[in-house]
Amino acid sequence: MNWGLKKLDWYIIKKFLVTFFMALLLLAIIIVIFDVSEKIEDFVRKDAPMKEIFLDYYLGFIPYFMNMYSPMFVFLTVIFFTSKMTQDSEVVAMLSSGISFHRLIVPYLVSAVFIMFLSMGLGMWVIPHQVGRKVDFEQKYIPRMKVKIGHDMHYKLENDHFVYLESFSAYNNTAYNFTLEDLSDGHLRSKITAESAQFDTVTGRWKLRNWFIRDYDEGLGDHVRSGRQLDTVLSLTREDFFLNKYTITRLNEAELERLIKTQTMRGDASVSAALIEKNNRMAMPLSSIILTIIAVSLCTKKRRGGMGLNLAAGTALGFSYILFQQFSEMFVATDTLPPSIAIWLPNYIYAVIAIVLYIKAPK
């Protein structure tokens, strides 16, 4: 089955994919060399087994970074081998033989679409599992992971129950100045306040200390109860306070959707991190097509600077895309733009650049 592709198409596809995967392999080797030099003391001191180092840590570490930078390497790949084809007059010969520029770009797009779907599949299902193993390895053998302590946090639970806590300590899993309000049917039914609430990781229950419960009746009268200790169950766990980039990255697509739904229902401000991850898993792979069009449009004309000029321009554009992608996340963090717009903004802008360059490319 050749899907209507000609021998020339397969020639370009082979050059594209072989160059791309060789570049990623080189990146993986460089990453491993630098990371081993940094973490070798931790591995030796903790007596980490070689099998776990490679299967748990590096098989989670490498695919994550390779997938993150794959759009830039797609761009550099196309710049590299297309510039070489142009300098060797292969592209000129193709266009002179009657092949239109629109037809010439087809094998490039086929390759870019293949990489896009591969990247999406890895990002949604494979990499989250591997990142989970990597995080577990780090917690066991690299004891330098910082845990964020929350302050002034509000959560909405099911059935119109609202939780507030002044602070949460990672050291003893304790929330201080804890408040739980029942606002069923739009009315304040009861309010629980406690000096502290400690989460029991074994039973999954919260232990309230020095607590007061106010039950309100229809006439706004209240009945107060108090005590030294009270155990209760909430749909809130210790992990909800420590969701960060890496813990969210380890969630597959279905788990990420459930987290977004739960955090949105609770009114949790940290839902923005999950929305960034969700949009990145779609936006980053799609950029491979946009950057491929830009690269082909730039490299099908001979220039006095040759491959060097094309590679320099390609590297600058590739890094500018990655940099812009990082700035777009800042727009979300500062509430300037919603994630559905901010994360896709680099693709919108570079898509316009791609269209302009494609129109101006030599035909």
Kinemage of the C-alpha trace (Angstrom):
@kinemage 1
@onewidth
@group {chain A} dominant
@subgroup {mainchain}
@vectorlist {calphas} color= white
{ca met a 1} P 0.000 0.000 0.000
{ca asn a 2} L 1.540 3.325 -1.020
{ca trp a 3} L -1.394 5.667 -0.210
{ca gly a 4} L -0.907 7.425 -3.575
{ca leu a 5} L 2.647 8.448 -2.725
{ca lys a 6} L 5.342 8.297 -5.396
{ca lys a 7} L 8.930 7.158 -5.152
{ca leu a 8} L 10.073 10.771 -4.726
{ca asp a 9} L 7.629 11.220 -1.854
{ca trp a 10} L 9.038 8.210 -0.025
{ca tyr a 11} L 12.545 9.563 -0.631
{ca ile a 12} L 11.662 12.816 1.159
{ca ile a 13} L 9.712 11.033 3.913
{ca lys a 14} L 12.665 8.746 4.595
{ca lys a 15} L 15.060 11.697 4.781
{ca phe a 16} L 12.647 13.565 7.060
{ca leu a 17} L 11.981 10.773 9.564
{ca val a 18} L 15.510 9.337 9.672
{ca thr a 19} L 17.041 12.781 10.251
{ca phe a 20} L 14.403 13.647 12.857
{ca phe a 21} L 14.802 10.480 14.931
{ca met a 22} L 18.597 10.624 14.687
{ca ala a 23} L 18.485 14.201 16.012
{ca leu a 24} L 16.249 13.117 18.898
{ca leu a 25} L 18.584 10.212 19.660
{ca leu a 26} L 21.505 12.643 19.834
{ca leu a 27} L 19.464 14.864 22.166
{ca ala a 28} L 18.726 11.857 24.400
{ca ile a 29} L 22.417 10.977 24.648
{ca ile a 30} L 23.333 14.565 25.566
{ca ile a 31} L 20.556 14.718 28.184
{ca val a 32} L 21.669 11.461 29.791
{ca ile a 33} L 25.346 12.501 29.906
{ca phe a 34} L 24.612 15.800 31.640
{ca asp a 35} L 22.011 14.322 33.990
{ca val a 36} L 24.219 11.410 35.048
{ca ser a 37} L 27.068 13.797 35.845
{ca glu a 38} L 24.700 15.793 38.063
{ca lys a 39} L 22.958 12.914 39.857
{ca ile a 40} L 25.661 10.234 40.055
{ca glu a 41} L 26.373 11.062 43.718
{ca asp a 42} L 22.705 10.624 44.659
{ca phe a 43} L 22.542 7.288 42.836
{ca val a 44} L 25.663 5.986 44.589
{ca arg a 45} L 24.785 7.335 48.030
{ca lys a 46} L 21.286 5.823 47.940
{ca asp a 47} L 22.549 2.620 46.294
{ca ala a 48} L 19.994 2.910 43.480
{ca pro a 49} L 19.799 -0.295 41.372
{ca met a 50} L 21.000 0.108 37.793
{ca lys a 51} L 17.769 -1.459 36.507
{ca glu a 52} L 15.613 1.162 38.261
{ca ile a 53} L 17.869 3.997 37.097
{ca phe a 54} L 17.337 3.126 33.446
{ca leu a 55} L 13.828 1.615 33.433
{ca asp a 56} L 12.149 3.919 35.953
{ca tyr a 57} L 14.110 7.158 35.857
{ca tyr a 58} L 15.554 7.620 32.381
{ca leu a 59} L 12.694 5.947 30.508
{ca gly a 60} L 10.466 8.559 32.125
{ca phe a 61} L 12.908 11.437 31.926
{ca ile a 62} L 14.065 11.164 28.306
{ca pro a 63} L 10.710 10.747 26.465
{ca tyr a 64} L 9.268 13.716 28.363
{ca phe a 65} L 11.972 16.137 27.202
{ca met a 66} L 12.194 14.632 23.717
{ca asn a 67} L 8.471 15.117 23.239
{ca met a 68} L 8.640 18.639 24.641
{ca tyr a 69} L 11.281 19.737 22.131
{ca ser a 70} L 10.092 17.631 19.185
{ca pro a 71} L 8.505 20.629 17.339
{ca met a 72} L 11.830 22.462 17.365
{ca phe a 73} L 13.650 19.354 16.130
{ca val a 74} L 11.061 18.876 13.393
{ca phe a 75} L 11.836 22.417 12.307
{ca leu a 76} L 15.615 21.967 12.413
{ca thr a 77} L 15.323 18.610 10.644
{ca val a 78} L 13.428 20.109 7.715
{ca ile a 79} L 15.798 23.082 7.592
{ca phe a 80} L 18.843 20.789 7.531
{ca phe a 81} L 17.970 18.206 4.884
{ca thr a 82} L 15.922 20.569 2.674
{ca ser a 83} L 18.750 23.113 2.622
{ca lys a 84} L 21.133 20.343 1.610
{ca met a 85} L 18.761 19.229 -1.154
{ca thr a 86} L 18.492 22.827 -2.331
{ca gln a 87} L 22.273 23.358 -2.348
{ca asp a 88} L 22.658 20.109 -4.324
{ca ser a 89} L 20.065 21.434 -6.824
{ca glu a 90} L 17.689 18.553 -6.066
{ca val a 91} L 14.798 20.889 -5.284
{ca val a 92} L 15.450 22.922 -8.440
{ca ala a 93} L 15.412 19.715 -10.484
{ca met a 94} L 12.115 18.646 -8.906
{ca leu a 95} L 10.422 21.974 -9.604
{ca ser a 96} L 11.884 22.138 -13.119
{ca ser a 97} L 10.532 18.672 -13.940
{ca gly a 98} L 6.976 19.916 -13.558
{ca ile a 99} L 6.350 19.113 -9.897
{ca ser a 100} L 4.526 22.040 -8.318
{ca phe a 101} L 5.576 23.465 -4.967
{ca his a 102} L 2.140 22.510 -3.618
{ca arg a 103} L 2.795 18.876 -4.596
{ca leu a 104} L 6.377 18.978 -3.324
{ca ile a 105} L 5.244 19.835 0.184
{ca val a 106} L 2.916 16.792 0.432
{ca pro a 107} L 5.533 14.297 1.738
{ca tyr a 108} L 6.663 16.895 4.262
{ca leu a 109} L 3.115 17.229 5.556
{ca val a 110} L 2.652 13.442 5.648
{ca ser a 111} L 5.774 13.135 7.814
{ca ala a 112} L 4.720 16.048 10.044
{ca val a 113} L 1.241 14.576 10.555
{ca phe a 114} L 2.778 11.211 11.488
{ca ile a 115} L 5.017 12.908 14.075
{ca met a 116} L 2.059 14.966 15.328
{ca phe a 117} L -0.089 11.891 16.040
{ca leu a 118} L 2.876 10.048 17.539
{ca ser a 119} L 3.569 12.997 19.840
{ca met a 120} L -0.092 13.257 20.856
{ca gly a 121} L -0.294 9.566 21.687
{ca leu a 122} L 2.905 9.693 23.712
{ca gly a 123} L 1.853 12.856 25.536
{ca met a 124} L -1.636 11.634 26.424
{ca trp a 125} L -1.026 8.010 27.375
{ca val a 126} L 2.604 6.791 27.377
{ca ile a 127} L 4.622 9.636 28.875
{ca pro a 128} L 2.285 10.206 31.889
{ca his a 129} L 2.866 6.604 32.992
{ca gln a 130} L 6.629 6.918 32.565
{ca val a 131} L 6.736 10.303 34.323
{ca gly a 132} L 4.902 8.695 37.247
{ca arg a 133} L 7.650 6.097 37.567
{ca lys a 134} L 10.268 8.862 37.316
{ca val a 135} L 8.645 10.903 40.112
{ca asp a 136} L 8.407 7.827 42.350
{ca phe a 137} L 12.100 7.112 41.705
{ca glu a 138} L 13.068 10.702 42.582
{ca gln a 139} L 11.134 10.612 45.829
{ca lys a 140} L 12.933 7.401 46.763
{ca tyr a 141} L 16.509 8.125 45.673
{ca ile a 142} L 16.800 11.904 45.091
{ca pro a 143} L 15.548 13.565 48.307
{ca arg a 144} L 15.657 17.141 47.082
{ca met a 145} L 12.092 17.635 45.879
{ca lys a 146} L 10.558 20.728 47.438
{ca val a 147} L 6.972 20.566 48.629
{ca lys a 148} L 4.871 23.669 48.299
{ca ile a 149} L 3.002 24.782 51.404
{ca gly a 150} L -0.367 26.339 50.673
{ca his a 151} L -1.857 29.503 52.178
{ca asp a 152} L -5.433 30.870 52.220
{ca met a 153} L -6.940 28.072 50.153
{ca his a 154} L -10.604 27.699 49.240
{ca tyr a 155} L -12.218 24.531 47.886
{ca lys a 156} L -15.736 23.666 46.843
{ca leu a 157} L -16.688 20.066 47.566
{ca glu a 158} L -19.754 18.117 46.496
{ca asn a 159} L -23.281 19.093 47.646
{ca asp a 160} L -22.366 22.766 48.108
{ca his a 161} L -19.850 22.230 50.894
{ca phe a 162} L -17.019 24.781 51.050
{ca val a 163} L -13.633 24.371 52.738
{ca tyr a 164} L -11.268 27.126 53.806
{ca leu a 165} L -7.878 26.751 55.458
{ca glu a 166} L -5.374 29.410 56.384
{ca ser a 167} L -2.341 27.217 55.715
{ca phe a 168} L -1.290 23.630 55.138
{ca ser a 169} L 1.932 22.101 56.426
{ca ala a 170} L 3.586 19.346 54.418
{ca tyr a 171} L 5.632 18.346 57.458
{ca asn a 172} L 2.713 16.928 59.473
{ca asn a 173} L -0.111 16.925 56.868
{ca thr a 174} L -2.036 19.474 58.915
{ca ala a 175} L -4.382 22.280 57.870
{ca tyr a 176} L -4.600 25.226 60.283
{ca asn a 177} L -7.656 27.403 60.987
{ca phe a 178} L -9.889 24.955 59.177
{ca thr a 179} L -13.484 25.837 58.192
{ca leu a 180} L -16.170 23.698 56.522
{ca glu a 181} L -19.478 25.324 55.536
{ca asp a 182} L -22.657 23.596 54.356
{ca leu a 183} L -24.517 25.910 51.951
{ca ser a 184} L -27.132 23.447 50.719
{ca asp a 185} L -30.072 25.015 48.839
{ca gly a 186} L -28.395 28.402 49.026
{ca his a 187} L -28.648 28.660 52.816
{ca leu a 188} L -25.994 28.250 55.467
{ca arg a 189} L -26.976 25.004 57.205
{ca ser a 190} L -23.930 24.414 59.364
{ca lys a 191} L -20.405 25.587 59.927
{ca ile a 192} L -17.493 23.608 61.346
{ca thr a 193} L -14.384 25.421 62.545
{ca ala a 194} L -11.294 23.774 63.974
{ca glu a 195} L -7.949 24.923 65.224
{ca ser a 196} L -6.349 22.278 62.999
{ca ala a 197} L -7.266 19.352 60.773
{ca gln a 198} L -4.732 16.591 60.212
{ca phe a 199} L -5.018 14.196 57.284
{ca asp a 200} L -4.451 10.518 58.109
{ca thr a 201} L -2.756 8.941 55.089
{ca val a 202} L -3.655 5.443 56.317
{ca thr a 203} L -7.421 5.835 56.840
{ca gly a 204} L -7.989 8.779 54.500
{ca arg a 205} L -9.849 10.629 57.276
{ca trp a 206} L -9.378 14.123 58.724
{ca lys a 207} L -8.831 14.561 62.477
{ca leu a 208} L -10.259 17.890 63.647
{ca arg a 209} L -8.860 19.292 66.879
{ca asn a 210} L -10.544 21.875 69.127
{ca trp a 211} L -13.599 22.021 66.932
{ca phe a 212} L -16.904 23.918 67.010
{ca ile a 213} L -20.035 23.058 65.030
{ca arg a 214} L -22.823 25.595 64.542
{ca asp a 215} L -26.110 24.214 63.178
{ca tyr a 216} L -28.476 26.893 61.859
{ca asp a 217} L -32.265 26.523 61.804
{ca glu a 218} L -34.787 28.289 59.572
{ca gly a 219} L -35.089 31.183 61.975
{ca leu a 220} L -31.343 31.850 61.838
{ca gly a 221} L -30.945 30.464 65.332
{ca asp a 222} L -27.863 28.371 65.938
{ca his a 223} L -26.954 25.405 68.089
{ca val a 224} L -23.326 25.093 69.074
{ca arg a 225} L -21.419 21.911 69.784
{ca ser a 226} L -17.713 21.569 70.511
{ca gly a 227} L -15.099 19.021 71.374
{ca arg a 228} L -11.427 18.162 71.491
{ca gln a 229} L -11.211 15.773 68.529
{ca leu a 230} L -13.502 14.699 65.697
{ca asp a 231} L -12.858 12.371 62.760
{ca thr a 232} L -14.546 13.118 59.448
{ca val a 233} L -14.310 12.116 55.799
{ca leu a 234} L -13.986 14.726 53.019
{ca ser a 235} L -13.496 14.421 49.274
{ca leu a 236} L -10.227 16.252 49.822
{ca thr a 237} L -6.837 14.624 50.312
{ca arg a 238} L -3.267 15.661 50.994
{ca glu a 239} L -2.391 15.331 47.308
{ca asp a 240} L -4.881 18.072 46.375
{ca phe a 241} L -2.609 20.646 48.016
{ca phe a 242} L 0.524 19.645 46.133
{ca leu a 243} L -0.539 19.367 42.527
{ca asn a 244} L 2.255 20.870 40.460
{ca lys a 245} L 3.608 20.592 36.939
{ca tyr a 246} L 5.151 17.174 37.458
{ca thr a 247} L 2.302 15.559 39.373
{ca ile a 248} L -0.122 16.752 36.704
{ca thr a 249} L 2.146 15.554 33.894
{ca arg a 250} L 1.924 12.003 35.255
{ca leu a 251} L -1.863 11.914 34.675
{ca asn a 252} L -3.124 10.283 31.484
{ca glu a 253} L -5.828 11.983 29.423
{ca ala a 254} L -8.799 10.464 31.275
{ca glu a 255} L -7.282 11.225 34.691
{ca leu a 256} L -6.457 14.774 33.615
{ca glu a 257} L -10.049 15.372 32.496
{ca arg a 258} L -11.361 14.116 35.854
{ca leu a 259} L -8.933 16.383 37.707
{ca ile a 260} L -10.014 19.433 35.671
{ca lys a 261} L -13.676 18.642 36.346
{ca thr a 262} L -13.049 18.237 40.079
{ca gln a 263} L -10.923 21.377 40.428
{ca thr a 264} L -13.396 23.439 38.389
{ca met a 265} L -16.231 22.270 40.638
{ca arg a 266} L -14.197 23.183 43.719
{ca gly a 267} L -13.216 26.584 42.387
{ca asp a 268} L -9.581 25.585 42.810
{ca ala a 269} L -7.253 28.217 41.309
{ca ser a 270} L -4.656 25.522 40.548
{ca val a 271} L -6.933 24.207 37.787
{ca ser a 272} L -4.973 26.517 35.472
{ca ala a 273} L -1.966 24.164 35.693
{ca ala a 274} L -4.110 21.237 34.566
{ca leu a 275} L -5.630 23.307 31.736
{ca ile a 276} L -2.136 24.332 30.598
{ca glu a 277} L -1.106 20.666 30.468
{ca lys a 278} L -4.261 19.677 28.572
{ca asn a 279} L -3.838 22.397 25.931
{ca asn a 280} L -0.094 21.793 25.618
{ca arg a 281} L -0.727 18.136 24.771
{ca met a 282} L -2.653 19.280 21.699
{ca ala a 283} L -0.954 22.549 20.762
{ca met a 284} L 2.666 21.344 20.843
{ca pro a 285} L 2.179 18.383 18.448
{ca leu a 286} L 0.123 20.488 16.038
{ca ser a 287} L 2.945 23.017 15.833
{ca ser a 288} L 5.000 20.366 13.983
{ca ile a 289} L 2.862 20.949 10.876
{ca ile a 290} L 3.099 24.737 11.139
{ca leu a 291} L 6.868 24.728 11.634
{ca thr a 292} L 7.319 22.245 8.784
{ca ile a 293} L 5.542 24.595 6.359
{ca ile a 294} L 7.698 27.506 7.534
{ca ala a 295} L 10.907 25.478 7.157
{ca val a 296} L 10.095 24.211 3.637
{ca ser a 297} L 9.092 27.696 2.521
{ca leu a 298} L 12.394 29.116 3.775
{ca cys a 299} L 14.701 26.491 2.291
{ca thr a 300} L 13.587 25.853 -1.280
{ca lys a 301} L 15.567 28.785 -2.664
{ca lys a 302} L 19.338 28.927 -2.925
{ca arg a 303} L 20.911 31.616 -0.795
{ca arg a 304} L 24.412 33.025 -0.738
{ca gly a 305} L 24.873 31.904 2.877
{ca gly a 306} L 23.824 28.342 1.999
{ca met a 307} L 22.959 25.839 4.694
{ca gly a 308} L 24.658 27.869 7.408
{ca leu a 309} L 22.317 30.807 6.939
{ca asn a 310} L 19.259 28.557 6.813
{ca leu a 311} L 20.308 26.656 9.949
{ca ala a 312} L 20.979 29.909 11.805
{ca ala a 313} L 17.575 31.309 10.817
{ca gly a 314} L 15.909 27.988 11.611
{ca thr a 315} L 17.513 27.715 15.045
{ca ala a 316} L 16.486 31.287 15.891
{ca leu a 317} L 12.886 30.680 14.795
{ca gly a 318} L 12.733 27.317 16.566
{ca phe a 319} L 13.969 28.710 19.865
{ca ser a 320} L 11.716 31.748 19.513
{ca tyr a 321} L 8.735 29.398 19.275
{ca ile a 322} L 9.769 27.513 22.436
{ca leu a 323} L 10.390 30.821 24.230
{ca phe a 324} L 7.021 32.181 23.111
{ca gln a 325} L 5.401 28.973 24.370
{ca gln a 326} L 6.893 29.588 27.826
{ca phe a 327} L 5.700 33.202 27.830
{ca ser a 328} L 2.197 32.050 26.904
{ca glu a 329} L 2.071 30.052 30.150
{ca met a 330} L 2.902 33.251 32.024
{ca phe a 331} L -0.216 34.849 30.517
{ca val a 332} L -2.230 32.101 32.209
{ca ala a 333} L -0.395 32.417 35.527
{ca thr a 334} L -1.099 36.161 35.633
{ca asp a 335} L -4.743 35.701 34.561
{ca thr a 336} L -4.109 37.796 31.464
{ca leu a 337} L -5.547 35.181 29.087
{ca pro a 338} L -7.426 31.898 29.537
{ca pro a 339} L -5.409 28.722 28.795
{ca ser a 340} L -7.485 27.905 25.700
{ca ile a 341} L -6.210 31.129 24.101
{ca ala a 342} L -2.798 31.697 25.695
{ca ile a 343} L -1.371 28.214 25.019
{ca trp a 344} L -2.563 28.310 21.404
{ca leu a 345} L -1.360 31.878 20.782
{ca pro a 346} L 2.112 30.837 19.452
{ca asn a 347} L 0.414 28.492 16.970
{ca tyr a 348} L -1.927 31.241 15.790
{ca ile a 349} L 0.944 33.673 15.203
{ca tyr a 350} L 3.280 31.144 13.588
{ca ala a 351} L 0.423 29.862 11.420
{ca val a 352} L 0.117 33.376 9.968
{ca ile a 353} L 3.898 33.432 9.401
{ca ala a 354} L 3.646 30.014 7.711
{ca ile a 355} L 0.892 31.203 5.349
{ca val a 356} L 2.845 34.333 4.361
{ca leu a 357} L 6.075 32.416 3.736
{ca tyr a 358} L 4.248 29.690 1.842
{ca ile a 359} L 2.679 32.257 -0.498
{ca lys a 360} L 6.039 33.961 -1.074
{ca ala a 361} L 8.017 30.732 -1.514
{ca pro a 362} L 9.521 30.170 -5.002
{ca lys a 363} L 7.122 28.056 -7.056
